[in-house]
Amino acid sequence: MSTTSSATFLWHDYETWGVSPQKDQPSQFAAIRTDQDLNEVGKPINIMCRISNDYLPHPQAALVTKLTPQHTLRDGMTEADFAAKVHQAM
């Protein structure tokens, strides 16, 4: 009798518009899921969060992530939708 496990790992990276991830607004969440042997399972996840109109990003954050406010305004989603998508990915 063989047993199969469906346990997976989610390897993720979370980017913000500032230098303090605990305090700053999110800009991007990216992840891949693997099985226990580290074989990729499913498609990679890349979710962008639209920057708020009343938020000024830290220049260093934009240099590190290579994301611009214009990029997320074009391709991102609202923070509420972003949070729901991240939660769903978990």
GUKE-768014 format. One record per residue: residue number from 0; residue in three letters; x, y, z of N, C-alpha, C in turn. Coordinates in steps of 0.02 Angstrom, whole numbers, always signed. Layout:
REC  i  aa  n.xx  n.yy  n.zz  ca.xx  ca.yy  ca.zz  c.xx  c.yy  c.zz
REC  NUM  ALA  X  Y  Z  X  Y  Z  X  Y  Z;
...
This chain:
REC  i  aa  n.xx  n.yy  n.zz  ca.xx  ca.yy  ca.zz  c.xx  c.yy  c.zz
REC  0  MET  +42  -59  +0  +0  +0  +0  +44  +62  +0;
REC  1  SER  +34  +105  -47  +74  +167  -49  +31  +225  -26;
REC  2  THR  +65  +271  +5  +30  +331  +27  +59  +390  -11;
REC  3  THR  +16  +432  -32  +39  +492  -67  +20  +553  -25;
REC  4  SER  +65  +600  -24  +54  +660  +15  +41  +718  -33;
REC  5  SER  -6  +759  -15  -20  +817  -57  +8  +881  -26;
REC  6  ALA  +54  +873  +21  +84  +932  +53  +125  +970  +2;
REC  7  THR  +120  +1036  +5  +159  +1078  -40  +190  +1135  +0;
REC  8  PHE  +238  +1168  -31  +270  +1227  -2  +255  +1286  -48;
REC  9  LEU  +243  +1344  -19  +234  +1405  -58  +294  +1450  -45;
REC  10  TRP  +335  +1459  -96  +394  +1503  -91  +373  +1571  -117;
REC  11  HIS  +377  +1622  -75  +349  +1687  -96  +395  +1745  -81;
REC  12  ASP  +382  +1799  -115  +418  +1862  -106  +366  +1917  -104;
REC  13  TYR  +372  +1962  -56  +324  +2016  -46  +361  +2082  -51;
REC  14  GLU  +339  +2125  -94  +371  +2191  -103  +324  +2246  -80;
REC  15  THR  +354  +2300  -56  +315  +2359  -34  +342  +2422  -66;
REC  16  TRP  +305  +2476  -57  +325  +2541  -84  +373  +2578  -38;
REC  17  GLY  +395  +2547  +15  +440  +2580  +62  +496  +2535  +84;
REC  18  VAL  +531  +2556  +135  +587  +2517  +161  +569  +2476  +222;
REC  19  SER  +507  +2481  +245  +484  +2444  +304  +422  +2403  +285;
REC  20  PRO  +431  +2338  +270  +375  +2296  +248  +317  +2294  +299;
REC  21  GLN  +332  +2303  +363  +280  +2301  +414  +235  +2362  +411;
REC  22  LYS  +260  +2418  +385  +222  +2481  +387  +200  +2507  +318;
REC  23  ASP  +233  +2485  +266  +221  +2515  +200  +169  +2477  +159;
REC  24  GLN  +142  +2511  +110  +91  +2481  +67  +122  +2428  +20;
REC  25  PRO  +84  +2376  +5  +109  +2323  -39  +114  +2347  -111;
REC  26  SER  +162  +2319  -148  +167  +2333  -219  +163  +2269  -261;
REC  27  GLN  +189  +2213  -234  +190  +2151  -273  +197  +2090  -228;
REC  28  PHE  +165  +2036  -250  +173  +1971  -218  +186  +1921  -273;
REC  29  ALA  +240  +1884  -267  +257  +1832  -316  +272  +1768  -280;
REC  30  ALA  +253  +1711  -310  +263  +1647  -276  +265  +1590  -326;
REC  31  ILE  +295  +1536  -304  +289  +1471  -338  +273  +1419  -285;
REC  32  ARG  +236  +1369  -305  +219  +1314  -260  +257  +1252  -283;
REC  33  THR  +285  +1216  -235  +321  +1154  -251  +294  +1097  -208;
REC  34  ASP  +309  +1037  -232  +293  +978  -191  +351  +967  -142;
REC  35  GLN  +348  +913  -104  +399  +900  -54  +468  +886  -84;
REC  36  ASP  +470  +868  -148  +533  +857  -182  +557  +920  -219;
REC  37  LEU  +523  +975  -207  +539  +1040  -236  +527  +1044  -311;
REC  38  ASN  +483  +1002  -336  +461  +1007  -406  +404  +1058  -409;
REC  39  GLU  +409  +1103  -456  +358  +1155  -462  +290  +1125  -477;
REC  40  VAL  +240  +1150  -442  +171  +1127  -449  +129  +1187  -470;
REC  41  GLY  +95  +1183  -526  +53  +1238  -548  +94  +1294  -579;
REC  42  LYS  +58  +1349  -592  +89  +1407  -625  +117  +1455  -572;
REC  43  PRO  +170  +1492  -590  +195  +1544  -545  +141  +1597  -533;
REC  44  ILE  +145  +1629  -476  +97  +1680  -457  +132  +1747  -458;
REC  45  ASN  +102  +1797  -489  +130  +1865  -489  +71  +1913  -485;
REC  46  ILE  +64  +1945  -427  +7  +1989  -414  +33  +2059  -399;
REC  47  MET  +7  +2109  -433  +28  +2178  -421  -28  +2217  -388;
REC  48  CYS  -8  +2261  -342  -56  +2303  -307  -48  +2375  -332;
REC  49  ARG  -103  +2404  -351  -104  +2472  -375  -87  +2520  -318;
REC  50  ILE  -41  +2565  -330  -22  +2614  -279  -81  +2662  -266;
REC  51  SER  -90  +2681  -204  -143  +2728  -186  -126  +2798  -212;
REC  52  ASN  -176  +2835  -230  -166  +2903  -255  -134  +2950  -204;
REC  53  ASP  -143  +2934  -140  -118  +2978  -87  -53  +2952  -54;
REC  54  TYR  -17  +2909  -89  +43  +2879  -60  +104  +2896  -102;
REC  55  LEU  +158  +2916  -69  +220  +2932  -104  +270  +2876  -92;
REC  56  PRO  +289  +2839  -143  +335  +2782  -133  +405  +2806  -116;
REC  57  HIS  +441  +2764  -80  +511  +2779  -65  +552  +2764  -128;
REC  58  PRO  +595  +2810  -150  +634  +2799  -211  +675  +2735  -210;
REC  59  GLN  +702  +2718  -151  +743  +2657  -146  +702  +2594  -161;
REC  60  ALA  +639  +2594  -140  +596  +2536  -153  +586  +2527  -228;
REC  61  ALA  +576  +2581  -264  +566  +2576  -337  +630  +2552  -371;
REC  62  LEU  +688  +2574  -346  +752  +2551  -375  +763  +2477  -363;
REC  63  VAL  +746  +2453  -303  +757  +2383  -286  +709  +2337  -325;
REC  64  THR  +646  +2355  -326  +595  +2311  -357  +588  +2320  -432;
REC  65  LYS  +613  +2375  -458  +606  +2391  -530  +533  +2403  -548;
REC  66  LEU  +491  +2418  -498  +420  +2434  -510  +411  +2509  -506;
REC  67  THR  +371  +2536  -550  +355  +2607  -546  +281  +2613  -529;
REC  68  PRO  +261  +2670  -500  +190  +2681  -488  +149  +2674  -552;
REC  69  GLN  +175  +2698  -608  +140  +2694  -671  +127  +2621  -692;
REC  70  HIS  +176  +2579  -679  +169  +2507  -696  +112  +2476  -656;
REC  71  THR  +108  +2490  -592  +55  +2460  -551  -13  +2493  -564;
REC  72  LEU  -13  +2556  -582  -77  +2587  -600  -106  +2555  -662;
REC  73  ARG  -61  +2535  -708  -83  +2502  -769  -101  +2429  -758;
REC  74  ASP  -60  +2392  -721  -67  +2319  -716  -90  +2294  -648;
REC  75  GLY  -95  +2337  -599  -111  +2316  -531  -185  +2315  -516;
REC  76  MET  -201  +2289  -456  -271  +2287  -433  -275  +2325  -367;
REC  77  THR  -335  +2339  -345  -344  +2375  -282  -314  +2334  -225;
REC  78  GLU  -299  +2368  -170  -269  +2333  -113  -314  +2279  -85;
REC  79  ALA  -379  +2291  -84  -426  +2240  -60  -426  +2179  -105;
REC  80  ASP  -427  +2189  -170  -424  +2132  -217  -356  +2096  -213;
REC  81  PHE  -303  +2136  -205  -236  +2108  -197  -233  +2062  -136;
REC  82  ALA  -258  +2086  -79  -258  +2046  -17  -298  +1982  -26;
REC  83  ALA  -354  +1986  -59  -396  +1927  -70  -359  +1876  -114;
REC  84  LYS  -324  +1900  -166  -287  +1855  -211  -229  +1822  -174;
REC  85  VAL  -194  +1860  -133  -138  +1832  -94  -165  +1779  -46;
REC  86  HIS  -219  +1794  -12  -250  +1746  +34  -270  +1683  -3;
REC  87  GLN  -299  +1691  -62  -320  +1634  -103  -259  +1591  -123;
REC  88  ALA  -203  +1623  -138  -142  +1587  -158  -113  +1546  -101;
REC  89  MET  -125  +1569  -40  -97  +1534  +18  -134  +1468  +28;
